[in-house]
Amino acid sequence: MLSVHWFLPTGGDSRDVVADGVDSHRREPDLAYLAQVARAADRLGFEGALTPCGTACEDAWIATASLVPLTERLKLLVAFRPGLLSPTLAAQMASTYQRMSGGRLLLNIVIGAEDAESARFGPSVDKATRYARAAEFLEVMRGAWSGEPFDFQGRFYEVTAATTRARPDPPPPVYFGGASSEAEDVAARWSDVYLAWGEPPSMVGERVERMRAKAAAHGRELRYGIRFHAICRPTADEAWAAAGRLLQGMTPAAIASAQADFATTASVGQRRMAELHRDVDPTDIRSLEIHPNVWAGVGLVRGGAGTTLVGSHVEVADRVEEYAAVGFDELILSGYPHLEEAYWCGEGLLPELRRRGLVAELPAGGGDAAFSTFR
């Protein structure tokens, strides 16, 4: 079965990708709003919700922990940088979180590629070092979850009898993304789910095959996840009209500024995202359609995931089915604004995927309920 997740906008939300217009209606990422998004995702049947990390966001551990008692089934995919705390402490935090949440923690390891962002946290180290350090971190963290005292001596970490109060049950699945060879090597050895940004199937499919071979070399099998924004509507015309409104909110100055940033990125994945719209007319909405129903418009101004599934509920389900055939087991979606788009996807796309047998049925009690017309 395909696992479909939503996104928690802990950096703020808006009706536009760049929230500087008079009609953007910025929404602060306070507990009241994040609870609305999380409860919607929970009620609609999304399996989990990804929370980003970085100084522009609220802390992912604390923000998601505050939502645990406000939701019932929703899993929380917590993004964090592994070099900023000890692996044994991370193991303890995750183990406690898993027990207190009833097994609803997922972990997204974020290495970070930009030196400026890395320097904010310190100590600033090069990309190769960050990946080498992350590999040791994950080995120690998993060792501390083993239920037996774990000893380790490496280049970055030295621990004796690392453990936690109790073994987490189940151990939180580890999600890991990255398009560089260093990222792939660490993910193949230590992750449970390898994440990719939403490229066309011909591009991202070969990465799945390569990662399968790399994981097999370690005697392992991975799940594969892909990250998209989504604009789902009853009809294609409605969906593309909504995409057009997003494009209208991206000023030439905002596009130019973002493209200048992307031109200097150290991230292989970000460079691949930028290449998807390098030779297109940014004012022509359909020129940004790089594969049927895959639109690169968001990536004109947004770093990270820059592609969007756009179309009718049936068309977007077709694309999801296509990516599932390529090998993807998990789908992480988001939209602007995240509350409303959760309902569009949750009430239109998810039922279509259930009809096709791609997504599990809602638990008992999640179906149709009585509705009054006051007659």
C-alpha positions in Angstrom: 0.0 0.0 0.0 1.1 3.6 -0.7 1.6 5.8 2.3 0.5 9.4 1.7 1.7 12.2 4.0 0.9 15.9 4.3 3.1 18.8 5.4 3.0 21.0 8.5 4.0 24.7 7.6 6.0 25.5 10.7 7.7 28.4 8.8 4.3 30.0 8.2 1.6 29.6 5.5 -0.1 31.7 2.8 -2.3 31.7 -0.2 0.9 32.4 -2.3 4.3 30.8 -2.5 5.9 34.2 -1.8 3.8 35.7 0.9 4.3 39.4 0.1 1.2 40.3 -1.7 -1.8 42.1 -0.3 -4.0 39.0 -0.9 -1.5 36.5 0.4 -3.1 36.5 3.9 -0.1 35.3 5.9 -0.7 32.7 8.6 1.6 32.5 11.6 2.7 28.9 12.5 1.2 29.1 16.0 -0.2 26.1 17.8 -3.8 27.0 16.8 -3.1 27.0 13.1 -0.8 24.0 13.1 -3.4 22.1 15.0 -6.0 22.9 12.3 -3.7 21.5 9.6 -2.7 18.5 11.7 -6.3 17.7 12.6 -7.4 18.0 9.0 -4.7 15.7 7.8 -5.5 13.2 10.6 -9.3 13.3 9.9 -8.8 13.0 6.1 -6.7 9.9 6.4 -3.2 11.1 5.6 -0.7 8.7 7.3 1.7 11.3 8.5 2.9 14.9 8.2 6.4 16.2 7.4 7.7 19.0 9.4 10.7 21.0 8.0 13.8 22.2 10.0 15.9 25.3 9.9 16.1 28.7 11.5 13.1 30.0 9.5 10.9 27.3 11.1 9.6 26.5 14.5 11.6 23.6 16.1 10.2 20.4 14.6 10.6 18.3 17.8 8.7 20.7 20.0 6.1 21.7 17.4 5.1 18.2 16.6 5.1 17.0 20.2 2.6 19.7 20.9 0.3 18.2 18.3 0.4 14.6 19.6 -2.5 15.0 22.1 -4.5 17.0 19.5 -4.5 14.2 16.9 -5.4 10.5 17.0 -3.6 8.6 14.2 -1.4 11.0 12.4 2.3 10.2 12.4 4.8 13.1 12.7 7.8 13.1 10.4 10.3 15.2 12.3 13.1 16.7 10.3 16.4 17.4 12.1 20.1 17.8 11.5 22.1 15.0 13.0 25.3 16.9 13.7 23.8 19.3 16.2 23.1 16.9 19.1 24.7 13.7 20.4 23.4 10.5 18.7 22.6 9.0 22.1 20.5 12.0 23.1 18.7 11.8 19.8 18.0 8.1 20.4 16.7 9.0 23.9 14.4 11.8 22.5 13.1 9.6 19.8 12.5 6.6 22.1 10.6 8.8 24.6 8.6 10.4 21.8 7.7 7.0 20.4 6.3 5.9 23.7 4.5 9.1 24.6 2.9 9.3 21.1 1.9 5.7 20.9 4.4 4.9 18.1 3.7 7.9 15.8 7.2 9.2 15.3 9.0 9.2 11.9 12.5 10.7 11.6 13.7 12.7 8.6 17.5 13.2 8.6 18.5 16.5 7.0 22.2 17.1 6.2 21.9 20.5 4.6 23.9 21.7 1.7 24.1 25.4 2.1 27.1 26.8 4.0 25.2 29.9 5.2 22.5 27.8 6.8 25.1 25.4 8.3 27.1 28.3 9.7 24.1 29.5 11.7 24.2 26.4 13.8 27.9 25.7 13.9 30.4 24.3 13.8 30.6 24.9 10.1 32.0 21.8 8.2 32.1 20.9 4.6 29.5 18.7 2.9 31.6 15.5 2.7 32.2 15.8 6.5 28.6 16.3 7.2 27.7 13.1 5.4 30.5 11.1 7.1 29.4 12.4 10.5 25.8 11.5 9.7 26.7 7.9 8.9 28.4 7.5 12.3 25.5 9.3 14.0 22.9 6.9 12.6 25.0 3.9 13.5 25.2 5.1 17.1 21.5 6.1 17.3 20.4 2.7 16.0 22.8 1.0 18.3 21.3 2.8 21.3 17.9 1.5 20.3 19.1 -2.1 20.1 18.2 -2.9 23.7 21.8 -3.7 24.6 24.5 -1.3 25.7 26.3 -0.1 22.6 30.0 0.8 22.3 31.3 2.8 19.4 34.6 4.6 18.5 34.8 6.5 15.3 36.1 9.7 13.7 33.3 11.9 15.1 31.7 10.0 18.0 32.9 7.8 20.9 30.3 6.3 23.2 30.3 3.6 25.8 27.2 1.6 26.7 24.9 3.9 24.8 21.3 2.9 25.4 17.8 4.4 26.2 15.4 3.7 29.1 13.6 1.2 26.9 13.8 0.1 23.3 11.4 2.0 21.2 8.6 -0.1 19.8 8.7 0.1 16.9 12.0 1.9 16.3 11.1 5.1 14.4 11.7 4.7 10.6 14.5 6.8 9.3 13.8 8.9 6.2 16.8 10.3 4.3 17.0 12.3 1.1 19.7 13.6 -1.2 20.8 13.4 -4.8 24.6 13.4 -4.3 26.6 10.2 -4.3 27.5 10.8 -0.6 23.8 11.1 0.3 22.9 7.9 -1.6 25.7 5.9 0.1 24.6 6.9 3.6 20.9 6.3 2.8 21.6 2.9 1.4 23.3 1.8 4.5 21.3 3.5 7.3 17.9 4.7 6.1 14.5 3.0 5.9 13.0 5.3 3.3 15.0 7.1 0.6 13.4 10.4 -0.3 13.5 12.2 -3.7 12.0 15.5 -4.9 9.4 15.3 -7.6 11.3 14.9 -10.9 9.8 13.3 -14.1 9.7 9.5 -13.9 12.5 9.1 -16.5 14.8 11.1 -14.2 13.9 9.8 -10.8 13.3 6.2 -11.9 17.0 5.6 -12.5 17.8 6.8 -9.0 15.4 4.2 -7.5 17.2 1.5 -9.5 20.6 2.7 -8.4 19.5 2.9 -4.8 18.1 -0.6 -4.9 21.5 -1.8 -6.0 23.3 0.2 -3.4 21.0 -1.0 -0.6 21.3 -4.6 -1.8 25.0 -4.4 -1.5 24.5 -4.0 2.3 21.9 -6.8 2.3 19.1 -4.3 2.8 15.8 -3.2 1.1 14.4 0.3 1.3 11.1 2.0 0.7 11.1 5.0 -1.6 9.3 8.3 -1.1 8.8 11.3 -3.4 7.9 14.9 -2.5 5.4 17.0 -4.4 3.1 20.0 -3.9 -0.4 19.3 -5.1 -3.2 21.2 -6.7 -6.2 18.7 -7.0 -9.6 19.8 -8.2 -12.7 18.1 -9.6 -11.7 19.2 -13.1 -8.4 19.9 -14.8 -9.4 23.5 -15.7 -10.1 24.3 -12.1 -6.7 22.9 -11.1 -4.7 24.8 -13.7 -6.6 28.0 -12.9 -5.4 27.6 -9.3 -1.9 27.0 -10.5 -2.2 30.2 -12.6 -3.1 32.2 -9.5 0.0 31.0 -7.8 2.1 31.9 -10.8 0.6 35.4 -10.8 1.7 35.9 -7.3 5.4 35.4 -8.2 6.8 38.8 -9.2 9.8 39.0 -11.7 11.9 40.4 -8.8 11.1 37.4 -6.6 11.9 34.9 -9.4 15.2 36.7 -10.2 16.2 36.7 -6.6 15.4 33.0 -6.1 17.2 32.0 -9.3 20.3 33.9 -8.3 20.3 31.8 -5.1 19.8 28.6 -6.9 22.7 29.3 -9.3 25.2 29.2 -6.4 23.7 26.2 -4.5 25.9 23.4 -3.3 22.9 21.0 -3.3 22.8 18.5 -6.1 19.1 18.1 -5.6 18.5 21.8 -5.7 20.4 22.1 -9.0 18.3 19.4 -10.5 15.2 21.2 -9.4 16.4 24.5 -11.0 17.2 22.7 -14.2 13.6 21.7 -14.6 12.6 25.3 -15.4 15.8 26.8 -16.7 14.8 27.2 -20.4 11.1 27.9 -20.1 9.0 31.1 -20.1 8.1 31.8 -16.4 5.0 33.7 -17.5 3.6 30.7 -19.5 1.9 28.3 -17.1 1.9 25.3 -19.4 5.5 25.7 -20.5 6.3 24.8 -16.9 4.5 21.4 -17.3 7.6 19.2 -17.5 5.7 15.9 -17.5 1.9 15.3 -17.8 0.4 17.0 -14.6 3.9 17.7 -13.2 4.3 21.5 -13.0 7.7 23.2 -12.1 6.2 26.6 -11.3 6.6 26.6 -7.5 10.3 26.0 -8.0 10.7 29.4 -9.7 10.7 30.9 -6.2 10.8 28.1 -3.6 13.9 26.2 -2.6 13.7 22.5 -2.0 10.7 20.7 -3.5 9.7 22.8 -6.5 7.3 20.6 -8.5 3.5 20.2 -8.2 1.0 17.6 -9.2 -1.7 19.6 -11.0 -4.9 18.2 -12.4 -8.3 16.7 -11.7 -8.4 14.2 -8.9 -8.4 11.4 -11.5 -5.5 12.8 -13.4 -3.4 13.3 -10.3 -4.2 9.8 -9.2 -3.0 8.6 -12.6 0.3 10.3 -12.0 0.6 8.9 -8.5 -0.1 5.4 -10.0 2.7 6.1 -12.5 5.2 7.0 -9.8 4.1 3.9 -7.8 4.9 1.8 -10.8 8.4 3.3 -10.9 8.9 2.1 -7.4 7.7 4.8 -5.0 6.0 3.6 -1.8 5.5 6.9 -0.1 4.2 10.3 -1.2 4.6 13.6 0.7 2.3 16.3 -0.4 1.8 20.0 0.4 -0.1 23.0 -1.0 -0.8 26.7 -0.6 -2.5 27.2 1.8 -1.9 23.9 3.6 -5.3 23.8 5.3 -7.5 24.2 2.3 -5.3 22.1 0.0 -5.3 19.3 2.6 -9.1 19.1 2.1 -8.9 19.3 -1.7 -6.5 16.3 -1.7 -8.0 14.5 1.2 -11.6 14.6 -0.1 -10.8 14.2 -3.8 -7.4 12.5 -4.4 -7.3 10.1 -1.4 -10.7 8.5 -2.1 -9.7 8.0 -5.8 -6.5 6.3 -4.6 -8.5 4.1 -2.3 -10.8 3.1 -5.1 -7.8 1.9 -7.0 -6.5 -0.1 -4.1 -3.4 2.1 -3.7 -4.2 3.5 -0.3 -5.6 1.7 2.7 -9.2 2.3 3.7 -10.0 4.7 6.5 -10.3 3.1 9.9 -13.8 2.3 11.2 -15.7 5.5 12.0 -14.0 7.5 9.2 -16.7 7.0 6.6 -19.9 8.7 5.8 -21.8 10.3 8.7 -25.4 11.6 9.1 -25.8 15.1 7.7 -28.7 17.4 8.5 -30.5 19.6 5.9 -32.7 21.0 8.7 -35.9 19.5 7.3 
